[in-house]
Amino acid sequence: MDSVPQTSPQVIWSPVNELQAKISLSGRINVYSLGLLWTKIRLDQDDWLKRGKVTNGSLVLEVDAGNIEYLDGAGIAFLIDLQEAQEKGGGKFVLQNLDSRYQPLIQQFDPIQKLFPAIAPKTRENFVSSVGRDLSSLMDDAADLVTFLGHLFSDLCWSLTHPRQVRWGDFVNTAVEAGIAALPIVGLVSFLIGVILSFQSAIGMQKFGAVTFVGPLVSLGIFRELGPLITAILLAGRSSAAFAAEIGTMTVNSEVDALVTGGLSPIRFLVVPRVLAGVLVAPILTMFADIVSIGASAFTMLAYGVPLINFYNGLVQIVDLEDILSGLLKALLFGVVVSSVGCLRGMQTTTGAAAVGISATRAVVSSIVMIVIVDGIFAYISYRTGF
């Protein structure tokens, strides 16, 4: 075993002229003795290469290794570093008088390019290829969504005929987590929506002397549109991401594959309880959001001199049971969308450290997009049918 030398080896840098330099190595060139010498020689070499580029000539670096007593892996790496820097600077590297016993070590790294491969330039994708790739990905995602919804609908029908085989424990836990735990944030956002809508509407309506109509109009918008929509968006940020993260972690850990191997359907085992929980909690949270928003609107209108009894009378005259049921039906659809999309993204989780985070992000974005699409379709149907 090589022992630590008491003296440093001789590594002498001597420029011959502007186009030629020489390094003389002697003594024991090993990992213990190269620390400061390596950096110093490389700095001298870099300065010489920079000055030599001005002359536009071929720079030659000669390394005399005839007086080396011992050379370990660090010494080989030192020689390779010198060669790489020389060839990268457009010059020539010449190794002289190296003992034959070290030649096999040097030949292992010949050619040196395999240690320092050139970085391949990235090909820029043209617009047509980019659009085609994105469109193909979108169509594949749509096909996966349709397939998943088909399996989900089939298993939901199965759960109606086999209620005892549904995992009601997971259903209750998910409903509590997605429903009761979401009450504070839903209440806070709903309160702010009621206050802000009432204030902003009253500012405009006051110019026409129609402040008393603000409460009923705001209430109608909350029951039919804003209550279900705000609740669905909050569920998308909380529950959909949570479903995707939970199932995604199971997918990464091969737990979903284990269910398939054991003859169990992952959709029945994991997705159905979560979708049923979403169907249950979405209308309940929507009603809670409606009540909080309308209460906030009523107290806001007190600042404009509208008594609570007037607010209530206008609300009863404008809002019908059909409006409330329309909002609850929309919330029911939103609950199905949010929970099913979150489960789908969890099932699509790939491998890797960032896979679960990517699935959670995709779940939130996809849920919001689907909420907008379903809301638009529902609005058109409501317009055509009057519901």
C-alpha positions as CSV (number, residue, x, y, z in Angstrom):
1,M,0.0,0.0,0.0
2,D,1.3,3.4,-0.9
3,S,2.2,5.5,2.2
4,V,1.8,9.2,2.5
5,P,5.0,10.9,1.3
6,Q,6.7,13.4,3.5
7,T,7.8,15.6,0.6
8,S,5.9,16.9,-2.4
9,P,6.7,15.5,-5.8
10,Q,8.4,17.6,-8.5
11,V,5.9,19.0,-11.0
12,I,7.6,21.7,-13.0
13,W,5.8,23.9,-15.6
14,S,8.1,25.5,-18.1
15,P,6.9,27.3,-21.2
16,V,9.3,26.8,-24.1
17,N,7.8,29.5,-26.3
18,E,4.4,30.9,-27.3
19,L,3.4,27.7,-29.0
20,Q,5.1,25.1,-26.8
21,A,5.2,24.2,-23.1
22,K,6.7,21.4,-21.1
23,I,5.8,19.7,-17.8
24,S,8.3,17.6,-16.0
25,L,7.1,15.0,-13.5
26,S,9.3,13.2,-10.9
27,G,8.9,11.4,-7.6
28,R,5.7,9.9,-6.3
29,I,2.6,11.3,-8.1
30,N,-0.4,10.2,-6.0
31,V,-3.6,11.3,-4.4
32,Y,-1.8,12.7,-1.3
33,S,0.6,14.9,-3.1
34,L,-1.4,16.3,-6.0
35,G,-3.8,18.5,-4.1
36,L,-2.3,22.0,-4.5
37,L,-0.1,21.1,-7.5
38,W,-3.0,20.0,-9.6
39,T,-4.8,23.3,-9.3
40,K,-1.6,25.4,-9.8
41,I,-0.6,23.5,-13.0
42,R,-4.1,23.7,-14.5
43,L,-4.2,27.4,-13.9
44,D,-0.8,27.9,-15.6
45,Q,-2.1,25.8,-18.5
46,D,-5.3,27.8,-18.9
47,D,-3.4,31.1,-18.9
48,W,-0.9,29.7,-21.5
49,L,-3.8,28.5,-23.7
50,K,-5.5,31.8,-23.5
51,R,-2.4,33.7,-24.5
52,G,-1.7,31.1,-27.3
53,K,-5.1,31.6,-28.9
54,V,-4.0,35.1,-29.9
55,T,-1.3,33.7,-32.2
56,N,-3.8,31.4,-34.0
57,G,-1.1,28.6,-33.9
58,S,-1.2,24.9,-32.7
59,L,-0.2,24.8,-29.1
60,V,1.8,21.7,-28.0
61,L,2.1,20.5,-24.4
62,E,4.8,18.0,-23.7
63,V,4.7,16.0,-20.5
64,D,7.9,14.2,-19.5
65,A,7.0,11.3,-17.2
66,G,10.4,9.5,-17.3
67,N,11.3,10.3,-13.7
68,I,8.1,9.2,-12.0
69,E,8.7,6.7,-9.2
70,Y,5.0,5.9,-8.5
71,L,1.7,6.8,-10.2
72,D,-1.7,6.0,-8.8
73,G,-5.2,6.6,-10.1
74,A,-5.2,10.2,-9.1
75,G,-2.0,10.7,-11.1
76,I,-3.7,9.1,-14.2
77,A,-6.6,11.4,-13.7
78,F,-4.2,14.4,-13.5
79,L,-2.7,13.4,-16.9
80,I,-6.2,12.9,-18.4
81,D,-7.3,16.3,-17.1
82,L,-4.2,18.0,-18.7
83,Q,-4.9,16.2,-22.0
84,E,-8.6,17.1,-22.0
85,A,-7.9,20.8,-21.4
86,Q,-5.3,20.8,-24.1
87,E,-7.4,19.2,-26.7
88,K,-10.4,21.3,-25.7
89,G,-8.3,24.4,-26.3
90,G,-7.4,23.2,-29.8
91,G,-3.9,22.1,-29.0
92,K,-1.9,18.9,-29.0
93,F,-0.9,16.7,-26.0
94,V,2.3,14.6,-26.0
95,L,3.1,12.2,-23.2
96,Q,6.8,11.1,-23.2
97,N,8.8,8.4,-21.4
98,L,6.0,7.0,-19.3
99,D,6.9,3.6,-17.7
100,S,5.4,0.6,-19.5
101,R,3.6,-0.6,-16.4
102,Y,1.4,2.5,-16.5
103,Q,0.6,2.3,-20.2
104,P,-2.4,0.0,-19.8
105,L,-4.0,2.5,-17.4
106,I,-3.6,5.3,-19.9
107,Q,-4.9,3.1,-22.8
108,Q,-8.1,2.5,-20.9
109,F,-9.0,6.1,-21.5
110,D,-8.1,6.2,-25.2
111,P,-9.8,7.9,-27.0
112,I,-10.4,10.5,-24.3
113,Q,-13.6,11.7,-26.0
114,K,-15.5,8.8,-24.3
115,L,-14.8,10.4,-20.9
116,F,-15.9,13.9,-22.1
117,P,-18.5,13.4,-24.8
118,A,-19.7,16.4,-26.7
119,I,-23.0,17.7,-25.7
120,A,-25.5,17.0,-28.5
121,P,-27.5,20.1,-29.5
122,K,-31.2,19.8,-28.8
123,T,-33.3,19.8,-31.9
124,R,-36.0,22.4,-31.9
125,E,-39.4,21.1,-32.6
126,N,-41.3,23.0,-35.2
127,F,-44.8,24.3,-34.6
128,V,-46.6,21.6,-36.6
129,S,-44.9,18.8,-34.7
130,S,-45.5,20.5,-31.4
131,V,-49.2,20.9,-32.1
132,G,-49.5,17.3,-33.4
133,R,-47.8,15.9,-30.3
134,D,-50.0,17.9,-28.0
135,L,-53.1,17.0,-29.9
136,S,-52.2,13.3,-29.8
137,S,-51.5,13.5,-26.1
138,L,-54.9,15.2,-25.6
139,M,-56.7,12.5,-27.6
140,D,-55.0,9.8,-25.6
141,D,-56.0,11.5,-22.4
142,A,-59.6,11.8,-23.6
143,A,-59.6,8.1,-24.5
144,D,-58.3,7.2,-21.1
145,L,-61.0,9.4,-19.5
146,V,-63.8,7.7,-21.4
147,T,-62.5,4.2,-20.6
148,F,-62.1,5.1,-17.0
149,L,-65.6,6.6,-16.8
150,G,-67.0,3.4,-18.4
151,H,-65.3,1.2,-15.8
152,L,-66.5,3.6,-13.1
153,F,-70.1,3.6,-14.2
154,S,-70.1,-0.2,-14.4
155,D,-68.6,-0.5,-10.9
156,L,-71.0,2.1,-9.5
157,C,-73.9,0.0,-10.8
158,W,-72.2,-3.1,-9.2
159,S,-72.1,-1.2,-5.9
160,L,-75.9,-0.7,-6.0
161,T,-76.5,-4.4,-6.5
162,H,-73.8,-5.5,-4.0
163,P,-73.9,-2.8,-1.2
164,R,-72.4,-5.1,1.4
165,Q,-69.2,-5.5,-0.7
166,V,-68.5,-1.8,-0.9
167,R,-65.7,-0.5,1.4
168,W,-68.0,1.7,3.6
169,G,-65.1,2.3,6.0
170,D,-63.1,4.1,3.3
171,F,-66.3,5.9,2.3
172,V,-66.9,7.3,5.8
173,N,-63.3,8.3,6.3
174,T,-63.2,10.0,2.9
175,A,-66.5,11.8,3.5
176,V,-65.3,13.1,6.8
177,E,-62.0,14.3,5.4
178,A,-63.5,15.8,2.3
179,G,-66.6,17.1,4.0
180,I,-66.3,18.1,7.6
181,A,-62.6,19.1,7.3
182,A,-63.5,21.4,4.3
183,L,-66.2,23.3,6.3
184,P,-63.9,26.1,7.5
185,I,-62.4,27.0,4.2
186,V,-65.7,26.7,2.4
187,G,-67.4,28.9,5.0
188,L,-64.6,31.5,4.8
189,V,-64.7,31.7,1.0
190,S,-68.5,31.7,0.9
191,F,-68.7,34.5,3.5
192,L,-66.2,36.7,1.5
193,I,-68.1,35.9,-1.8
194,G,-71.4,37.0,-0.2
195,V,-69.9,40.2,1.2
196,I,-68.0,41.2,-1.9
197,L,-70.8,40.5,-4.3
198,S,-73.3,42.5,-2.2
199,F,-71.0,45.5,-1.8
200,Q,-70.0,45.6,-5.5
201,S,-73.6,45.2,-6.6
202,A,-74.9,47.8,-4.2
203,I,-72.5,50.4,-5.5
204,G,-74.0,50.2,-9.0
205,M,-77.6,49.6,-8.0
206,Q,-77.5,52.6,-5.6
207,K,-77.2,54.9,-8.6
208,F,-80.6,53.7,-9.8
209,G,-82.2,53.6,-6.4
210,A,-82.6,49.8,-6.6
211,V,-80.5,48.7,-3.6
212,T,-83.4,46.5,-2.3
213,F,-83.0,44.3,-5.4
214,V,-79.4,43.5,-4.6
215,G,-80.1,40.8,-2.0
216,P,-82.5,38.7,-4.1
217,L,-80.3,38.9,-7.2
218,V,-77.2,38.0,-5.3
219,S,-79.1,35.1,-3.6
220,L,-80.3,33.8,-7.0
221,G,-76.8,33.8,-8.4
222,I,-75.4,32.1,-5.3
223,F,-78.0,29.3,-5.4
224,R,-77.8,28.6,-9.1
225,E,-74.2,29.2,-9.9
226,L,-71.7,30.6,-7.4
227,G,-72.4,28.2,-4.5
228,P,-71.9,25.0,-6.5
229,L,-69.0,26.5,-8.5
230,I,-67.0,27.8,-5.5
231,T,-67.5,24.6,-3.6
232,A,-66.4,22.5,-6.6
233,I,-63.2,24.5,-7.1
234,L,-62.3,24.2,-3.4
235,L,-63.0,20.5,-3.5
236,A,-60.7,20.3,-6.6
237,G,-57.9,21.9,-4.7
238,R,-58.4,19.8,-1.6
239,S,-60.0,16.5,-2.3
240,S,-59.1,15.9,-5.9
241,A,-55.4,16.5,-5.2
242,A,-55.6,14.3,-2.1
243,F,-57.2,11.4,-4.0
244,A,-54.5,11.7,-6.7
245,A,-51.8,11.8,-4.1
246,E,-53.1,8.8,-2.1
247,I,-53.8,6.5,-5.1
248,G,-50.6,7.8,-6.9
249,T,-48.5,6.8,-3.9
250,M,-50.1,3.3,-4.0
251,T,-49.3,3.1,-7.7
252,V,-45.7,4.1,-7.2
253,N,-45.4,1.5,-4.4
254,S,-46.9,-1.2,-6.6
255,E,-49.9,-1.6,-4.3
256,V,-52.3,-1.1,-7.2
257,D,-50.5,-3.9,-9.1
258,A,-50.7,-6.0,-6.0
259,L,-54.5,-5.6,-6.0
260,V,-54.7,-6.6,-9.7
261,T,-52.5,-9.6,-9.0
262,G,-54.8,-10.6,-6.1
263,G,-57.8,-10.6,-8.4
264,L,-59.3,-7.3,-7.0
265,S,-60.5,-4.4,-9.1
266,P,-58.6,-1.2,-8.2
267,I,-61.6,0.8,-9.3
268,R,-64.0,-1.1,-7.0
269,F,-61.5,-1.2,-4.1
270,L,-60.1,2.4,-4.3
271,V,-62.2,4.6,-6.6
272,V,-65.8,3.7,-5.8
273,P,-65.7,4.7,-2.1
274,R,-64.1,8.0,-3.0
275,V,-66.6,8.8,-5.7
276,L,-69.5,8.0,-3.5
277,A,-68.0,10.2,-0.8
278,G,-67.7,13.0,-3.3
279,V,-71.3,12.6,-4.4
280,L,-72.4,12.8,-0.8
281,V,-70.3,15.8,0.4
282,A,-70.6,18.1,-2.6
283,P,-74.3,18.9,-2.2
284,I,-74.0,19.2,1.5
285,L,-71.0,21.6,1.3
286,T,-72.9,23.5,-1.4
287,M,-75.9,24.1,0.9
288,F,-73.6,25.2,3.6
289,A,-71.9,27.6,1.2
290,D,-75.2,29.0,0.1
291,I,-76.4,29.6,3.6
292,V,-73.2,31.3,4.6
293,S,-73.1,33.5,1.5
294,I,-76.7,34.6,1.8
295,G,-76.3,35.3,5.5
296,A,-73.2,37.4,4.7
297,S,-75.1,39.2,2.0
298,A,-78.0,39.9,4.3
299,F,-75.9,41.5,7.0
300,T,-73.9,43.5,4.3
301,M,-77.2,45.0,3.1
302,L,-77.9,46.3,6.6
303,A,-75.1,48.8,5.9
304,Y,-77.2,50.2,3.0
305,G,-80.4,50.5,5.1
306,V,-82.1,47.3,3.9
307,P,-83.7,45.5,6.8
308,L,-83.5,41.7,7.2
309,I,-87.2,41.3,6.7
310,N,-87.0,43.1,3.3
311,F,-84.1,41.0,2.3
312,Y,-86.0,37.8,3.2
313,N,-89.2,38.9,1.4
314,G,-87.2,39.6,-1.8
315,L,-85.4,36.3,-1.5
316,V,-88.6,34.4,-1.2
317,Q,-90.1,36.1,-4.2
318,I,-87.1,35.7,-6.5
319,V,-85.7,32.3,-5.5
320,D,-87.8,29.2,-6.2
321,L,-87.3,25.6,-5.1
322,E,-86.3,24.9,-8.7
323,D,-83.3,27.2,-8.4
324,I,-82.1,25.5,-5.3
325,L,-82.5,22.0,-6.8
326,S,-80.7,23.2,-10.0
327,G,-77.7,24.2,-7.9
328,L,-77.7,21.0,-5.9
329,L,-77.9,18.9,-9.1
330,K,-75.0,20.9,-10.5
331,A,-73.1,20.3,-7.2
332,L,-73.8,16.6,-7.5
333,L,-72.3,16.5,-11.0
334,F,-69.3,18.5,-9.8
335,G,-68.7,16.0,-7.0
336,V,-68.6,13.1,-9.5
337,V,-66.2,15.1,-11.7
338,V,-63.8,16.2,-8.9
339,S,-63.6,12.8,-7.2
340,S,-63.3,10.7,-10.4
341,V,-60.7,12.9,-12.1
342,G,-58.6,12.9,-8.9
343,C,-58.8,9.1,-8.8
344,L,-58.0,8.8,-12.6
345,R,-54.8,11.0,-12.2
346,G,-53.8,8.9,-9.3
347,M,-54.1,5.7,-11.4
348,Q,-52.1,7.3,-14.1
349,T,-49.1,8.1,-11.8
350,T,-45.8,7.0,-13.3
351,T,-42.6,6.2,-11.5
352,G,-40.1,8.7,-10.1
353,A,-39.7,11.1,-7.2
354,A,-41.9,13.8,-8.7
355,A,-44.6,11.5,-10.1
356,V,-47.0,11.9,-7.2
357,G,-46.7,15.7,-7.2
358,I,-47.3,15.8,-10.9
359,S,-50.4,13.7,-10.6
360,A,-51.8,16.0,-7.8
361,T,-51.2,19.0,-10.0
362,R,-52.8,17.4,-13.0
363,A,-55.7,16.4,-10.9
364,V,-56.4,20.0,-9.8
365,V,-56.0,21.4,-13.3
366,S,-58.1,18.7,-15.0
367,S,-60.8,19.0,-12.3
368,I,-61.1,22.7,-12.8
369,V,-61.2,22.3,-16.6
370,M,-63.9,19.6,-16.4
371,I,-65.9,21.8,-13.9
372,V,-65.9,24.6,-16.5
373,I,-67.0,22.2,-19.3
374,V,-69.8,20.6,-17.2
375,D,-70.9,24.0,-16.0
376,G,-71.2,25.3,-19.6
377,I,-73.1,22.2,-20.7
378,F,-75.4,22.5,-17.7
379,A,-76.0,26.2,-18.4
380,Y,-76.9,25.5,-22.0
381,I,-79.3,22.7,-20.9
382,S,-80.9,25.0,-18.3
383,Y,-81.3,27.7,-21.0
384,R,-83.0,25.3,-23.4
385,T,-85.2,23.5,-20.8
386,G,-85.8,26.4,-18.4
387,F,-84.6,24.4,-15.4
